[in-house]
Amino acid sequence: MVPRHVWVNGRLLPSAAPHLSAFDRGFQLGDGVFETLRARSGNVTELDLHLARLERSAGGLGIRLPPDAATAIGGGIRTLLDAEGLAGPDGDAALRVTVSRGASASRGLVPPDDGTPPTIVIQAWPVLPPPAGHLESGLSLVPSAVRRDPTNPLASLKTTSRADYVYARLEARAAGADDALFLTTDGHLSEATTANVFLVRRDRELATPSLDCAILPGTTRDWLLRWAEIVGLHPFEGRLTADDLAGADEAFVTSSVAGVLPVTRWVGRPIGDGRPGRWTLRARVDREAFIAREPTA
């Protein structure tokens, strides 16, 4: 389904209409940040957490958000969900909030200090079921040739500069895999192109790369670390290797929109028994139930 509308700087516009200046630094330089969110029945999951991370990412790039940005974005989301017919009882939406530094006719990398307001865009799509086989058979991952640098101050910011991620996804496609997994420059697991990674290991341990492994601190990741303690797993954040992944009992990836998806193959070889594990499936069910019942913050 093609979206019919887009929300830009406080205005609801037809999706086919012109929206942005060709001089926008987000278009020219990837000079911006974004968040992806899930909304069920008009209720946005963990909205406050996503807005806080958006503000942190913007601050990391020195992009000044308007004082009323959170209120404006919340209202814009509601307006857009209504316009797209995704706010009703059966609505299930993927949202993207993008903030660029704004339009500037000047050239160069250094942003002009002229008070140019940021550009804020909200988009919405209906959430589609996972592709056939992803839940029943699980995903296949391969390592990307792109390495993540834990000392890079941008590693934990969700910026619109996504060339590395596009390249990695193309690597996966060329290898016949579903996604690529980044390793750090010192050889530890980092994250997939749009998701955090988890391993279920011996002694009921739920392991995931720590924040110093050049990962985005995902909201679903944080939720699962709390969930683990509730269901009797032992959460562990640390430096994990490809051998840890290959030797895990189960593995899965997580994101705000897709939720929890099983990973059953690493570089073509099965993980565990090669099937989605019981903890993976329970995590997916419990996360989807949380999304369905959480009211808008």
C-alpha angles and dihedrals in degrees: 000000000000113000113248097204142032128195114227125177094331098320129105107221135180109265091235094054124097109270114168140041117249084231093061109127090221089063096037100043110006085250099162149073135235147186132210118210141176126230125190120190089348093306114122114218115235093345094165092052092050093047090049091052091047090054091047092050091047091049090051089060094040093247109152113219119206114260090247095046096116092050093045093049093047091051091044091054092052092048093049095046090052092048092049094047091242099118097078128098092276096043117126113173140179110213131195123195112192125187121187127183088252137244122319126169091206121099129232140060100273109090115239114247094224102117094257107173119235121254113242120195130178124194131181135197132175112259110247125207115263113273116275111284098017094105098032099042103017133226129299117223133194130185118261121231086225111094124208118227112218090202093058107110090211094058094091096041121093099227128172090238095104104155093115091053094047090049091051093049089051088052089054093049092049089052093049092247131129098232144353127241120216120224123203122248088261093051104260127132114268118168144300121259094273104004148056118243129230133189128202107211141173120309092030094289120163105202130188134167112273123244091260090067093083095263134144109249095240122206091221089049091056091047092052093051088057092042091054092063092048095053097042103263123129111237116218128184116191149105110310129184136214087256089058089054093046091050098044122118090223138359135192142168127226138204138159096255104031094038113198120353124181122241113206105163133051117188088343096307124111121256110220108329091342094253133098107276129231095250091050092052092046091050090053094049093047094047092049089050090052091051091049095054105034113109121221111276 
